[in-house]
Amino acid sequence: MASMPKRRRARFYAMRRSYRNDWRVLEHNQQLAMRLNGWI
């Protein structure tokens, strides 16, 4: 079990990081949409 390839683990962490970033961007876009609706 200790001989687990690091590349796979790194790819898994990168996927998690990108997923978290996408979630943050989606949340930011929702906030921007709410602000625009308030402006209109």
Helices and strands as residue ranges (DSSP letters): H 6-39
